[in-house]
Every structure is written in structure tokens, then in C-alpha cells.
Amino acid sequence: MESRIRVGDVMTRNFVHVKPETKLIDCARTMIKNRVGSLVVKENEELHGIVTEKDIVWALTKKANNGFENIAVRDIARKKIITIKPEAGIHEALDKMNKFKIRRMPVISNKKIIGYVTLKDIVKFLPEVFESTREFEKIKEETNKMQKSESSMQGMFHEDLCEECGNYDILTRIDGRMICESCRDEM
């Protein structure tokens, strides 16, 4: 069934948008009011860009000395935008999002923006995507934890003969000597 589901079937038609001259502070207020993480920047039906929460935080930290309240969204909005057509399948949309590492895309038809599709929209129709994504993220997170743990402990632990009891074990450096856990507990 999911092979017949098209982007046009799942996209948000009444997406939140602003004009290019809108000030960033107003964009932030609009995001909060509408509980969204991004805004489409458009004038008439023409797409001018996308602005996300990250873009606003970046502008706040990097351009604040120019007066944050004076910065228009056109000054920071992403202008190179990955788009998709409404007749594309949702698997094609997922592939495109994955390839470009994005979570949302404007839907364009006849050079006009007609909708906005997000991962959340797709997950409503394909919950198994969410489950597999969660499993992948858990695996990735555990791998990162193990790599950090290994790099932070590099040189601290290794297997060898304990300098205290002579047993072969995992050793820890304590007071300049390499000793096993049993000897360490007896100290």
C-alpha cells in the first residue's frame, strides 16, 4: 500500500510561511505561536527560502552585534533548497531527505509552492520508518558512547599481570602501579 502513497497525500497544505522582509524576531514568535521548527519564506506563490530554529539561533549568536531585531529573514534563510513534486512517492521523499540530511522539503508544482512535507508527516503513514529509525539511532548512540569510553580510557586499562598479586586480569593504574580490581578493592 505504501508504494502508492504520494507526497501530495501526506504533505501539509496549510504550512506556516513568512515574507522575505519579515524580521527574525517575528519569525521566532511565529514559530512559537504555531509550534513549528521551520518557516517557508515565500512571496505570492514563489519560494524564497526556508528558515529553521537553528538558523535563528545561529543569527542570534553570529549577527547579534548588528542588532538582531533588524535582521530580515531574507538575510539568513537558506536559498539552496531541496524540493520535491507532489506526485513523488513517500519512499522517494525519504530517500531524498536521507541523502541531503534534511527533515523537511517544500512541495513544488509548476514552479509554485503548494505544500510542505516533513518526516513527521511521513511517519504518520509509515510508522515502521519511525521504529527502524529509532533502532538505528539507538545503535548509533551506543556506538558513539563506546567509542568515547574507549578513547577516554585509552591507556588507563589493559590486560596484563597484576603487579600486586601476579594474576592475569584487567589492570588499572593506581599510585603508579598496574593492579587488578581485586587488589584495588583490598587497598
C-alpha positions, 0 to 999 in steps of 0.5 A: 500500500505504501508504494502508492502513497504520494507526497501530495497525500501526506504533505501539509497544505496549510504550512506556516510561511513568512515574507522575505522582509519579515524580521527574525524576531517575528519569525521566532514568535511565529514559530512559537505561536504555531509550534513549528521548527521551520518557516517557508519564506515565500512571496505570492506563490514563489519560494524564497527560502526556508528558515529553521530554529537553528538558523535563528539561533545561529543569527542570534549568536553570529549577527547579534552585534548588528542588532538582531531585531533588524535582521530580515529573514531574507538575510539568513534563510537558506536559498539552496533548497531541496524540493520535491513534486507532489506526485513523488512517492513517500519512499522517494521523499525519504530517500531524498531527505536521507541523502541531503540530511534534511527533515523537511522539503517544500512541495513544488508544482509548476514552479509554485509552492503548494505544500510542505512535507516533513518526516513527521508527516511521513511517519504518520503513514509509515510508522515502521520508518519511525521504529527502524529509525529509532533502532538505528539511532539507538545503535548509533548512540551506543556506538558513539558512547563506546567509542568515547569510553574507549578513547577516554580510557585509552591507556588507563586499562589493559590486560596484563599481570597484576603487579600486586598479586601476579594474576592475569586480569584487567589492570588499572593504574593506581599510585603508579602501579598496574593492579587488578580490581581485586587488589584495588578493592583490598587497598 
